[in-house]
Amino acid sequence: MPILLQIEDEYHVLLECDTEDLSALRETFRTEATAVLPQILWITHALPTNAAMLDILLTREMSLHTLARFNASVFELREDTPCLNIRNDNTLLVLDH
């Protein structure tokens, strides 16, 4: 079985990572963002990339506070999650099992 590696950049962590804790934070964020900017839920489903979604949220004053609070919560949560450091091929092979 091939190993599927994903770079956990900011877009991934904020908008894609499907861990239970991040998914719960993201759902709360979407609910709050939709309350302050009702068209945002419809718009974000039609966007081709997460970068486009963040651009919309960052350029609307009404959603900045909600986005900032979500961002802080996500990265606070991630402080408790150690990074996976793959230092050599043997480390990578262990992940395959």
C-alpha positions as CSV (number, residue, x, y, z in Angstrom):
1,M,0.0,0.0,0.0
2,P,1.5,3.4,-1.0
3,I,2.0,6.0,1.6
4,L,0.0,9.1,1.0
5,L,1.8,12.1,2.5
6,Q,0.2,15.5,2.8
7,I,1.9,18.8,3.6
8,E,0.1,20.3,6.6
9,D,0.3,23.9,5.6
10,E,-2.0,26.6,6.9
11,Y,-4.7,25.9,4.3
12,H,-4.7,22.2,5.1
13,V,-4.8,22.7,8.9
14,L,-7.5,25.4,8.8
15,L,-9.8,24.0,6.1
16,E,-9.0,20.4,5.2
17,C,-7.6,18.4,8.1
18,D,-10.3,15.9,9.1
19,T,-9.2,15.2,12.6
20,E,-12.1,15.2,15.0
21,D,-11.0,18.2,17.0
22,L,-10.3,20.3,14.0
23,S,-13.5,19.3,12.3
24,A,-15.5,20.4,15.4
25,L,-13.7,23.8,15.5
26,R,-14.3,24.2,11.7
27,E,-18.0,23.5,12.0
28,T,-18.3,26.1,14.8
29,F,-16.4,28.5,12.7
30,R,-18.6,28.0,9.6
31,T,-21.7,28.5,11.8
32,E,-20.4,31.7,13.2
33,A,-19.1,33.0,9.8
34,T,-22.4,32.3,8.2
35,A,-24.2,34.2,11.0
36,V,-22.1,37.3,10.4
37,L,-21.8,36.9,6.6
38,P,-24.8,34.8,5.4
39,Q,-23.7,34.5,1.8
40,I,-20.3,33.0,2.9
41,L,-21.5,29.4,3.1
42,W,-22.9,29.5,-0.4
43,I,-19.8,31.2,-1.8
44,T,-17.3,28.9,-0.2
45,H,-18.8,25.8,-1.7
46,A,-18.4,27.3,-5.2
47,L,-14.7,28.3,-4.7
48,P,-12.0,26.3,-6.5
49,T,-9.4,26.5,-3.8
50,N,-9.0,27.1,-0.1
51,A,-6.8,30.1,-0.8
52,A,-9.8,31.7,-2.6
53,M,-12.0,31.0,0.4
54,L,-9.5,32.5,2.8
55,D,-9.2,35.5,0.5
56,I,-12.9,36.1,0.7
57,L,-12.9,35.8,4.5
58,L,-9.9,38.0,4.9
59,T,-11.3,40.8,2.7
60,R,-14.6,41.1,4.5
61,E,-14.5,43.2,7.6
62,M,-17.5,41.4,9.1
63,S,-15.8,38.0,9.1
64,L,-12.3,39.1,10.3
65,H,-13.1,38.7,14.0
66,T,-14.6,35.3,13.5
67,L,-11.7,34.1,11.3
68,A,-9.1,35.4,13.8
69,R,-10.8,33.6,16.7
70,F,-11.0,30.4,14.7
71,N,-7.4,30.7,13.5
72,A,-6.2,31.3,17.1
73,S,-8.2,28.3,18.3
74,V,-6.8,26.0,15.6
75,F,-3.2,26.9,16.2
76,E,-3.6,26.7,20.0
77,L,-4.9,23.2,19.5
78,R,-2.0,22.3,17.2
79,E,0.6,23.5,19.8
80,D,-0.3,20.3,21.7
81,T,0.2,18.1,18.6
82,P,3.8,17.1,17.9
83,C,5.0,17.5,14.3
84,L,6.0,14.3,12.5
85,N,9.6,14.6,11.6
86,I,10.7,12.1,8.9
87,R,14.5,12.1,9.2
88,N,15.3,9.2,7.0
89,D,13.9,6.5,4.8
90,N,13.6,4.0,7.7
91,T,11.2,6.4,9.5
92,L,9.1,6.6,6.4
93,L,9.0,2.8,6.0
94,V,7.7,2.4,9.6
95,L,4.7,4.6,8.7
96,D,3.8,2.2,5.9
97,H,3.1,-0.6,8.5
